[in-house]
């Protein structure tokens, strides 16, 4: 999975969504349940690092997959709302935007 740019993109899209879930749960416990910041302190930096990784791999994949500005914009925009990266990844797969044949070496 990590041996191809598409595999790295898919992994980071999923990891970004999972880290969003962890951060949302941490925020729920911080602000609603026990007023403890440990969840946010753990998942905040993890989510931040994965977010940056997703942006970097998206920009790297842009030229390899011949994405235009519109597709690239939506790929980057998908990183903002929770679970948007998974929605974008599934859409891009269905539309052939993550096709191995278009990937150059």
C-alpha positions as a printed NumPy array, in Angstrom:
array([[  0.   ,   0.   ,   0.   ],
       [  2.747,   2.473,   0.828],
       [  4.799,   1.54 ,  -2.224],
       [  2.699,   3.691,  -4.577],
       [  1.669,   7.357,  -4.39 ],
       [ -1.983,   6.303,  -4.671],
       [ -1.559,   3.869,  -1.784],
       [ -0.017,   6.584,   0.368],
       [ -2.855,   8.954,  -0.552],
       [ -5.487,   6.373,   0.378],
       [ -3.774,   5.542,   3.658],
       [ -3.435,   9.199,   4.644],
       [ -7.043,   9.937,   3.632],
       [ -8.219,   7.182,   5.969],
       [ -5.764,   8.13 ,   8.728],
       [ -6.868,  11.763,   8.515],
       [-10.492,  10.713,   9.012],
       [ -9.614,   8.423,  11.934],
       [ -7.523,  11.145,  13.579],
       [-10.458,  13.548,  13.131],
       [-12.652,  11.053,  14.972],
       [-10.106,  10.816,  17.79 ],
       [ -9.853,  14.585,  18.027],
       [-13.652,  14.974,  18.075],
       [-13.927,  12.385,  20.849],
       [-11.16 ,  14.16 ,  22.76 ],
       [-12.976,  17.469,  22.369],
       [-16.217,  15.896,  23.56 ],
       [-14.516,  14.688,  26.737],
       [-12.72 ,  18.008,  27.195],
       [-15.751,  20.255,  26.847],
       [-18.712,  18.052,  27.808],
       [-17.922,  15.031,  29.954],
       [-14.947,  15.308,  32.285],
       [-13.301,  18.595,  31.324],
       [-10.022,  16.74 ,  30.783],
       [ -7.692,  17.844,  27.978],
       [ -5.736,  14.595,  27.577],
       [ -7.64 ,  13.47 ,  24.457],
       [ -7.066,  16.775,  22.706],
       [ -3.426,  16.825,  23.808],
       [ -2.922,  13.374,  22.293],
       [ -5.011,  13.576,  19.134],
       [ -4.363,  17.243,  18.315],
       [ -0.719,  16.817,  17.292],
       [ -1.423,  13.439,  15.669],
       [ -4.208,  14.929,  13.59 ],
       [ -2.041,  17.931,  12.714],
       [  0.812,  15.763,  11.464],
       [ -1.507,  13.542,   9.429],
       [ -3.239,  16.625,   7.998],
       [  0.1  ,  18.015,   6.801],
       [  0.998,  14.597,   5.358],
       [ -2.324,  14.459,   3.493],
       [ -1.752,  17.913,   2.001],
       [  1.794,  17.012,   0.924],
       [  0.792,  13.701,  -0.654],
       [ -2.192,  15.364,  -2.365],
       [  0.054,  17.984,  -3.941],
       [  2.55 ,  15.31 ,  -4.984],
       [ -0.201,  13.18 ,  -6.503],
       [ -1.673,  16.114,  -8.412],
       [  0.872,  16.021, -11.261],
       [  1.153,  12.242, -11.345],
       [ -2.602,  11.84 , -11.744],
       [ -2.964,  14.904, -13.979],
       [ -5.504,  16.553, -11.679],
       [ -6.646,  20.004, -12.728],
       [ -6.948,  22.898, -10.272],
       [-10.597,  22.1  ,  -9.511],
       [ -9.944,  18.489,  -8.472],
       [ -6.886,  19.521,  -6.48 ],
       [ -8.905,  22.229,  -4.733],
       [-11.594,  19.722,  -3.72 ],
       [ -8.973,  17.199,  -2.578],
       [ -7.448,  19.847,  -0.311],
       [-10.831,  21.184,   0.783],
       [-11.81 ,  17.645,   1.796],
       [ -9.206,  17.759,   4.565],
       [-11.107,  20.439,   6.463],
       [-14.459,  18.85 ,   7.401],
       [-14.376,  15.66 ,   9.436],
       [-14.222,  12.538,   7.244],
       [-14.088,  14.605,   4.046],
       [-10.906,  12.906,   2.9  ],
       [-12.622,   9.52 ,   2.814],
       [-15.538,  10.983,   0.855],
       [-13.124,  12.537,  -1.644],
       [-11.029,   9.37 ,  -1.927],
       [-14.105,   7.265,  -2.701],
       [-15.368,   9.808,  -5.226],
       [-11.947,  10.016,  -6.895],
       [-11.735,   6.222,  -7.089],
       [-15.182,   5.953,  -8.706],
       [-14.327,   8.709, -11.192],
       [-10.996,   7.142, -12.197],
       [ -8.973,   9.967, -10.637],
       [ -6.894,   7.437,  -8.679],
       [ -6.084,   5.236, -11.651],
       [ -2.733,   3.46 , -11.609],
       [ -2.384,   3.718, -15.421],
       [ -2.127,   7.515, -15.268],
       [  0.601,   7.429, -12.623],
       [  4.068,   8.18 , -13.965],
       [  7.264,   6.927, -12.391]])
